Amino acid sequence: MYALGIEGSANKVGVGIVARDGRVVANVRRTYVAPAGCGFLPKETAAHHQQHVVRLVRLALAEAELRPRDIAVVCFTRGPGMGAPLRSCAVAARVLAQLWRVPLVGVNHCVGHIEMGRLVTHAAHPVVLYVSGGNTQVIAYARRRYRIFGETIDIAVGNCLDRFARAVGLPNDPSPGFNIERAAAQYAEREAAQGRAEAPTLALELPYAVKGMDVSFSGLLSAVETGGALERLHKSEVSVGALCYALQETVFAMLVEVTERAMAHCGQRDVLVVGGVGCNARLQRMMQLMAAERGGRAFTTDDRFCIDNGAMIAWAGLLEFLARPGSASPAGHSSISDGSDAAQSKQLDAAIDVALAASDCTQRFRTDQVLVAWRADDGSDLVYSS
């Protein structure tokens, strides 16, 4: 059994195919890169996704060496995300489900990240730090829900990094966050060469806004944009790398603090970092140090699975599909009862009609709204075992 997933909640459109045993047999994507100095806008991003999604479906099938008849279920990102890109990919998924006559499953984007992280790292019961361009949440599983223990109260960490990059003149290609990470690392290397490897100079003191279990990044960004940092940069009193380093150290320290507090509250030693910002090597290192001090481990993935991708939607959708009453057996394609071909066809048509009716998109879809039917109350997996 194979599931095909389409992701397009932000500036990346991806198509992935995952087998029931958890093998990722295809995972292709394209990224819309906005012009320098600009963010990506919904209209242009949606047009990009519409241009590439069909080609990516064909590419994924070819990479997996599969045909449409091998796909048992089509999955798509229902939300959260940007409205126009979400709708563009949802339309593609609806068309495929009808053409191939298979069920359709809408997936919570955040849950997709979590389940892909668990699949790749084999982390059993970690506290999850989910950090991306549109979301910042500290999450732990309890009683069939991914419970949010802390989150940003204003902008997401990825949005903060993107806007900071534009403010200091860093390009969008390949991504603002990557360019910040690289500039900060180069600054740290220069400081190490001058004998300050353990404590590189912080060129700018930024607001450290941790409020209980929540974090705030808007004031930190305002301090950069209006607090004199840009003026010092223009006067060559401070380098871009120095500002990037100060930003990363401050922001990531805030994230580590609230994550550790959640781990202590839940009695967990392990942490799983997911989402696009989770690719950052400095954040991964800080999490590893914190987890090691607690006698635990920090689980991370590389950019194939941290960054938005279709495989994570396929996997989370497949888990949800298999957890439904009367779901497909490994040899079957749908929740169709035994009987004549005509009866099965009629039942399948009815199931597809129901799926289409429920295939709406929403920009507001919280992680804890999803009933995690594929895990037991104690966190054990009900439909998949690694």
PEFENKA-V351451 format. One record per pair of residues at least 6 apart in sequence whose C-alpha atoms are under 7 Angstrom apart, sorted by sequence separation. I is the first residue (numbers start at 1). J is the second residue. D is the distance in whole Angstrom. If there is no record, write none. Layout:
BEGIN
{{I	J	D} {I	J	D}}
END
This chain:
BEGIN
{{7	13	6} {8	14	7} {18	24	5} {34	40	5} {61	67	6} {97	103	6} {118	124	7} {130	136	6} {131	137	7} {140	146	6} {141	147	6} {170	176	7} {191	197	6} {209	215	6} {210	216	7} {224	230	7} {232	238	6} {233	239	6} {263	269	6} {278	284	7} {291	297	5} {321	327	6} {322	328	6} {328	334	5} {375	381	5} {376	382	6} {7	14	5} {17	24	6} {18	25	6} {97	104	6} {130	137	5} {139	146	6} {140	147	5} {209	216	5} {291	298	6} {327	334	6} {328	335	5} {337	344	7} {374	381	6} {375	382	5} {6	14	6} {7	15	6} {17	25	6} {78	86	7} {129	137	6} {130	138	6} {139	147	5} {140	148	7} {327	335	4} {336	344	6} {374	382	5} {6	15	5} {17	26	5} {77	86	7} {129	138	5} {139	148	5} {170	179	7} {191	200	6} {288	297	6} {326	335	5} {374	383	6} {5	15	6} {6	16	7} {16	26	5} {17	27	7} {128	138	6} {129	139	6} {138	148	6} {139	149	6} {288	298	5} {5	16	5} {16	27	4} {128	139	5} {137	148	6} {138	149	5} {165	176	6} {287	298	6} {336	347	7} {4	16	6} {5	17	6} {15	27	6} {16	28	6} {127	139	6} {128	140	6} {138	150	5} {188	200	6} {207	219	7} {336	348	7} {4	17	4} {15	28	6} {32	45	6} {127	140	5} {137	150	6} {138	151	6} {207	220	5} {3	17	6} {4	18	7} {14	28	6} {15	29	6} {76	90	6} {137	151	4} {162	176	5} {206	220	6} {2	17	7} {3	18	5} {14	29	4} {136	151	5} {137	152	7} {161	176	7} {162	177	6} {165	180	7} {2	18	6} {3	19	6} {13	29	5} {14	30	6} {32	48	6} {136	152	6} {161	177	6} {284	300	7} {2	19	4} {12	29	7} {13	30	6} {76	93	6} {206	223	7} {1	19	6} {2	20	6} {12	30	6} {13	31	6} {75	93	7} {1	20	6} {12	31	4} {74	93	6} {11	31	6} {12	32	6} {136	156	5} {11	32	5} {135	156	5} {136	157	6} {270	291	6} {134	156	5} {269	291	7} {74	97	6} {133	156	6} {279	302	6} {132	156	7} {133	157	6} {134	158	7} {279	303	6} {132	157	7} {133	158	4} {134	159	6} {269	294	6} {131	157	7} {132	158	5} {133	159	5} {269	295	6} {270	296	5} {271	297	6} {272	298	6} {273	299	6} {274	300	7} {29	56	7} {131	158	7} {269	296	4} {270	297	5} {271	298	5} {272	299	5} {273	300	5} {279	306	6} {28	56	7} {74	102	7} {78	106	5} {80	108	7} {269	297	7} {270	298	6} {271	299	6} {272	300	6} {278	306	6} {11	40	7} {73	102	5} {74	103	6} {75	104	6} {76	105	6} {77	106	6} {78	107	5} {79	108	6} {80	109	6} {72	102	6} {73	103	5} {74	104	5} {75	105	5} {76	106	5} {77	107	5} {78	108	6} {79	109	6} {276	306	5} {69	100	7} {73	104	6} {74	105	6} {75	106	6} {76	107	6} {77	108	6} {252	283	6} {256	287	6} {275	306	5} {276	307	4} {28	60	6} {68	100	7} {75	107	7} {77	109	6} {274	306	6} {275	307	6} {276	308	7} {27	60	7} {11	45	6} {26	60	5} {203	238	7} {13	49	6} {49	85	7} {26	63	6} {26	64	5} {46	84	6} {50	88	6} {25	64	5} {46	85	4} {49	88	7} {203	242	6} {204	243	7} {13	53	7} {42	82	6} {45	85	6} {203	243	6} {15	56	6} {43	84	6} {15	57	6} {42	84	6} {46	88	6} {204	246	6} {208	250	7} {17	60	7} {42	85	6} {203	246	6} {16	60	6} {202	246	5} {206	250	7} {210	254	6} {15	60	6} {213	258	5} {208	254	7} {323	373	6} {323	374	5} {320	373	7} {187	241	5} {320	374	6} {186	241	7} {187	242	6} {319	374	6} {160	217	7} {164	221	7} {184	241	5} {167	225	7} {183	241	5} {184	242	7} {157	217	7} {184	244	5} {323	383	7} {153	214	7} {160	221	6} {183	244	6} {184	245	4} {322	383	7} {152	214	6} {153	215	6} {154	216	6} {155	217	6} {168	230	7} {150	213	5} {151	214	5} {152	215	5} {153	216	6} {154	217	7} {155	218	6} {149	213	7} {150	214	5} {151	215	6} {152	216	5} {154	218	6} {180	244	6} {319	383	7} {4	71	7} {2	70	7} {3	71	6} {9	77	7} {2	71	5} {3	72	6} {4	73	7} {5	74	6} {6	75	6} {7	76	6} {8	77	7} {1	71	7} {2	72	6} {3	73	5} {4	74	5} {5	75	5} {6	76	5} {7	77	5} {9	79	7} {1	72	6} {3	74	6} {4	75	6} {5	76	5} {6	77	7} {9	80	7} {10	81	6} {9	81	5} {10	82	6} {168	240	7} {9	82	6} {10	85	7} {9	85	6} {8	85	6} {9	86	5} {8	86	6} {8	89	6} {7	89	7} {6	89	7} {6	93	7} {181	280	7} {149	262	7} {158	277	6} {138	259	6} {37	166	5} {129	259	7} {36	171	6} {36	172	6} {127	263	6} {34	172	7} {33	172	6} {33	173	6} {127	268	7} {126	268	7} {127	270	6} {128	271	6} {129	272	6} {130	273	6} {131	274	6} {132	275	5} {126	270	5} {127	271	5} {128	272	5} {129	273	5} {130	274	5} {131	275	5} {132	276	5} {126	271	5} {127	272	6} {128	273	6} {129	274	6} {130	275	5} {131	276	7} {132	277	5} {126	272	6} {131	277	5} {131	278	6} {117	274	6} {114	274	7} {113	274	6} {113	275	6} {123	299	7} {121	299	6} {117	301	7} {116	312	5} {113	312	6} {116	315	7} {112	312	5} {112	313	5} {115	316	6} {112	316	5} {111	316	7} {107	313	6} {107	316	7} {107	317	6} {106	317	7} {105	317	6} {148	368	7} {146	367	6} {147	368	5} {146	368	5} {145	368	6} {145	370	6} {145	371	6} {144	371	6} {145	372	6} {144	372	5} {144	373	6} {103	334	7} {144	375	6} {144	376	7} {144	377	6} {143	377	4} {142	377	7} {77	313	7} {76	313	6} {75	313	6} {141	379	7} {75	314	6} {75	317	5} {103	351	7} {104	352	7} {103	352	6} {102	352	7} {104	355	6} {103	355	7} {106	359	6} {125	379	7} {111	367	6} {108	365	7} {110	367	6} {108	367	7} {72	333	5} {72	334	7} {94	356	7} {87	361	6} {86	361	7} {29	309	7} {83	363	6} {82	363	6} {27	309	7} {78	360	7} {79	361	6} {80	362	6} {81	363	5} {27	310	6} {78	361	5} {79	362	5} {80	363	4} {27	311	6} {78	362	6} {79	363	5} {80	364	5} {79	364	7} {80	365	5} {79	365	6} {24	311	7} {16	309	7} {18	311	6} {15	309	7} {16	310	4} {17	311	6} {14	309	5} {15	310	4} {16	311	4} {12	308	7} {14	310	4} {15	311	7} {18	314	6} {17	314	6} {18	315	6} {16	314	6} {7	309	6} {7	310	5} {6	310	5} {5	310	5} {5	311	6} {7	313	6} {6	313	7} {5	313	5} {5	314	4} {4	314	5} {3	314	5} {3	318	6} {1	330	6} {1	331	7}}
END
